[in-house]
Each structure stands twice: as C-alpha cells, then as structure tokens.
Amino acid sequence: SSPTPTPPPQPTATPTPPPPHCTSLGVVPAEGDKPLATTQTATCTIPAGSGTYYWNTDGRGGYERTSSGNQISYTYTTAGYFHPYVRVKDRRNFWSNSVSATVWVKDWKDNWLQVQGSNLYARDALNVSYVPSGDYLLKASSGTYAAGAGVVWANNISVNGNLSQKGWKIGNDAGSYYLAYNDLASQIVKKGRKLTSGSLNSQLASGIYYREGNLTINSNQNTSGGIILLVKGNLTVAGAVTRLRGIFIASGGVTFADKSGNEGTLTVEGVMVANADQIGSGNLTVKRYLDGGNKNNPAVRFVYRPDLVTGALSQQIWTTQVNIQEVLP
C-alpha cells in the first residue's frame, strides 16, 4: 500500500490588532478665569501603530480639529462649563471609544451672589468666583429691604478681586450661630414625608419633607407657603431652577449648578443651610453663571423671609427653648 501523504504545513494566521482604546482625557488647568489656556492630553492605545485624534473642545457636537499626536492646546474665551471629548481612528479606519473631561471657565462679571435683607454665613467655606466690586455693585431694589442690606460671613471664603463697599463684609467669625441639628432633624423625619428619589423633578406642595441621601432639585419650589426640606447628604440645585422658597437644610454641601446659556438669577427665599450636622465638610459652592454677563443681576440672590421661619409650617418642627410666664406680685 502507498504511504499516506503528509499534508503541507499551513501558514500561521497573524492576529488582527484590536481597535484603539482610550482611557482618559486630561485637561490642565481644568478651571480658572477666562481666557483660560489649557493643554488637553488623551491617554489612548493604538495597537495598529498609528492613528488620528479627533477633538471637540466644548462638548457641543462635532469634531473641530484633528492631530497626529495625543495632545493639543486650546484657549477658552467664554465663561461656563465645557465638556471636551476626544477619540482616535487608526490607519485601518477603526475607531476608539470617546473619553471626556469637564472644564470650568470663570468670569467674575457672571458669577456673584447677593443678600437681600438677610445674612449669609458659611461655617466651612464659601466658593464663588467673585463678589461684586467696582462697577458691579449691588443693584438697588424697592421694598422693605434694599438689595445687599446684609452681611456675608465665611470661615474660609474663596473669592477673587476687591470686595464691594455697598453693604458687604467678609469676616472669619460669625459669632454664636448654632443649629441644634439632631433635634431638628428628628422632628422633620417624624413629621415629614420621605423622598425616595435622588432627583426632585416637580414642585412639591407646601409641607415637610426629608431625603436620606443626596438630592438634586431640578424644578422650582415656590409654593406660596414654602416647604421644609432636610437632605441627609449633599444638596444640588440644578441650573434650570430659578426660585426656591422655604427652609432647606443639608447635612453635607450645597451646590448651585450651572447649565449652558443664561439661566437667569436663582432667588432663594427663606433659609439655606449647608453642613448642618457640623460633621466633616459642607461648603456652599456657587457654580451658576449668567453667560450674558449682565452686571446688574447676581447668579444667586438670598432673600430674607422671616414669615417662613415663624409660620405655621415651621412651628411644627421648632422646639420651645424658653417658657415665659407672667407672675403676679
């Protein structure tokens, strides 16, 4: 019988390199006053050996430039939040995933806050780009209290520029402000309604509410009687919100967020408390910007409303501290 022929050896298939892959986009510096010159660096692997990077610097669609290297320079000339992103295409036209970052460009004309007939006290830190100075003074208003008829206090205030001389004061000691948080929180939880979602997307009826965990307010809360809201965590007020009315208490930080465009002034009537439990940090941070640069309008205005503190709703949670009796001689 004839021997079985040995089959010829088959060539070993060369594995096809996988598509490129990106892990991060770094921006240095990631925040600062305009104009903000940045260096943006993509961290990507390109198994095929070479490729082209496609960059978007503002996060608003499309690619503005390309490069053969993984780094570009870009200067932001307008204030706001930007979300640049990048991806890479290799020489075989295989695309990577997209990676992004956040850039905060500040403009002091667009970011300042105002107190109207009230005081603002930040026990930990007050983070805002500027308080008004020079031509950007507090706007006069009609009514019982003139705009700016209050004092701004902070143990640690992060601002730039000179302070306005019209009713503003910055200090390191606010005196004996004290909130009996544990007693107050227990009363709110006992008598209030629990919010199960971390997003508040509709207006609540006047009442007492609490949230176990972080909360983002996405809609106005301006019912005539106001609300009492306790957040056992961090409280964020979205850029679309323009009015809050009531007593807002957070055990963590309070952040006034931004959105693209000129969202207008956020008016807070009543009381806003950050780091109410005085455990850890709980800063008050103003990230809200009026992109139109209207020097007569603050990003956030705090309005004194003593009726919300002494009204029928508040009386349900305040505990009597002093009993006064009239005694006959």
C-alpha positions, 0 to 999 in steps of 0.5 A: 500500500502507498504511504499516506501523504503528509499534508503541507504545513499551513501558514500561521494566521497573524492576529488582527490588532484590536481597535484603539482604546482610550482611557482618559482625557486630561485637561490642565488647568481644568478651571480658572478665569477666562481666557483660560489656556489649557493643554488637553492630553488623551491617554489612548492605545493604538495597537495598529501603530498609528492613528488620528485624534479627533477633538471637540473642545466644548462638548457641543457636537462635532469634531473641530480639529484633528492631530497626529499626536495625543495632545493639543492646546486650546484657549477658552474665551467664554465663561461656563462649563465645557465638556471636551471629548476626544477619540482616535481612528487608526490607519485601518479606519477603526475607531476608539471609544470617546473619553471626556473631561469637564472644564470650568471657565470663570468670569467674575462679571457672571458669577456673584451672589447677593443678600437681600435683607438677610445674612449669609454665613458659611461655617466651612467655606464659601466658593464663588468666583467673585463678589461684586466690586467696582462697577458691579455693585449691588443693584438697588431694589424697592421694598422693605429691604434694599438689595445687599442690606446684609452681611456675608460671613465665611470661615474660609471664603474663596473669592477673587478681586476687591470686595464691594463697599455697598453693604458687604463684609467678609469676616472669619467669625460669625459669632454664636450661630448654632443649629441644634441639628439632631433635634431638628432633624428628628422632628422633620423625619417624624413629621415629614414625608420621605423622598425616595428619589435622588432627583426632585423633578416637580414642585412639591406642595407646601409641607415637610419633607426629608431625603436620606441621601443626596438630592438634586432639585431640578424644578422650582419650589415656590409654593406660596407657603414654602416647604421644609426640606432636610437632605441627609447628604449633599444638596444640588440645585440644578441650573434650570431652577430659578426660585426656591422658597422655604427652609432647606437644610443639608447635612453635607454641601450645597451646590448651585449648578450651572447649565449652558446659556443664561439661566437667569438669577436663582432667588432663594427665599427663606433659609439655606443651610449647608453642613448642618450636622457640623460633621466633616465638610459642607461648603456652599459652592456657587457654580451658576453663571449668567453667560450674558454677563449682565452686571446688574443681576447676581447668579444667586440672590438670598432673600430674607423671609422671616414669615417662613421661619415663624409660620405655621409650617415651621412651628411644627418642627421648632422646639420651645427653648424658653417658657415665659410666664407672667407672675403676679406680685 
